[in-house]
């Protein structure tokens, strides 16, 4: 669930990638969390859809698009605490 004090920072060099608005926002979200090279963003497609104001299916397509561009990678891990699979994303700086 998105909180009102949460925000996304889009770096100047990310603007140079000339991504469509929603892809740019999603890449910035993932990069802001994973920029240290160790951290990963854990998110469901519904969380991404909420942030990007789109459907869950469109959120999934955006992830695949960023992967195809070589900007994002992901892995699916089992979260024992929640008892379900969680997708972890991390940004790749071009």
C-alpha positions in Angstrom: 0.0 0.0 0.0 1.3 3.4 -1.0 1.8 5.9 1.8 1.5 9.6 1.3 5.0 10.2 2.5 6.5 7.9 -0.1 8.0 9.4 -3.2 10.0 8.4 -6.3 13.1 10.3 -7.4 13.9 10.3 -11.1 17.6 11.0 -11.7 18.7 13.3 -14.5 20.6 10.5 -16.3 17.4 8.4 -16.1 15.6 11.1 -18.1 18.2 10.6 -20.8 17.0 7.0 -21.3 13.9 8.5 -22.9 11.6 5.9 -21.4 7.8 6.4 -21.5 6.5 8.0 -18.3 5.3 4.9 -16.6 8.4 2.9 -17.5 10.6 5.8 -16.3 8.7 5.9 -13.0 9.0 2.1 -12.5 12.7 2.1 -13.4 13.3 4.9 -10.9 11.4 3.0 -8.2 13.5 -0.1 -8.7 16.8 1.9 -9.0 16.2 4.0 -5.9 15.9 0.8 -3.8 18.6 -1.3 -5.5 21.2 1.3 -6.3 23.6 0.1 -3.6 24.1 -3.1 -5.6 23.0 -5.4 -2.7 19.4 -4.4 -2.0 16.4 -5.6 -4.1 12.9 -4.2 -4.4 10.3 -6.7 -3.4 7.0 -5.9 -4.9 3.8 -7.5 -6.3 2.3 -6.6 -9.6 -0.6 -5.0 -7.7 1.8 -2.7 -5.8 3.5 -1.7 -9.0 0.1 -1.1 -10.6 -0.9 1.1 -7.8 2.2 3.3 -8.1 2.1 3.5 -11.9 -1.7 3.9 -12.1 -2.2 0.9 -14.4 -3.5 -2.7 -14.4 -1.6 -5.5 -12.9 -1.1 -7.1 -16.3 0.3 -3.8 -17.6 2.6 -3.7 -14.6 3.9 -7.1 -15.6 4.4 -6.1 -19.2 6.4 -3.1 -18.0 8.7 -5.3 -16.0 9.3 -7.5 -19.0 9.9 -4.4 -21.2 12.6 -3.1 -18.8 14.2 -6.6 -18.7 14.2 -6.7 -22.5 15.9 -3.3 -22.5 18.6 -4.7 -20.1 17.6 -2.2 -17.4 16.1 -4.5 -14.8 16.6 -8.1 -13.6 14.4 -10.2 -11.3 14.2 -13.3 -9.3 11.4 -15.1 -7.6 12.0 -16.2 -4.0 9.8 -18.0 -1.5 9.0 -15.8 1.6 8.6 -18.1 4.5 7.0 -15.5 6.7 4.3 -14.7 4.2 4.1 -18.2 2.8 4.2 -17.2 -0.9 6.5 -16.4 -3.7 7.8 -12.8 -3.9 9.5 -11.2 -6.9 12.7 -9.3 -6.2 13.8 -6.7 -8.7 17.1 -4.8 -9.1 18.2 -2.2 -11.6 21.0 -2.5 -14.0 22.7 0.8 -14.9 23.2 1.1 -18.6 
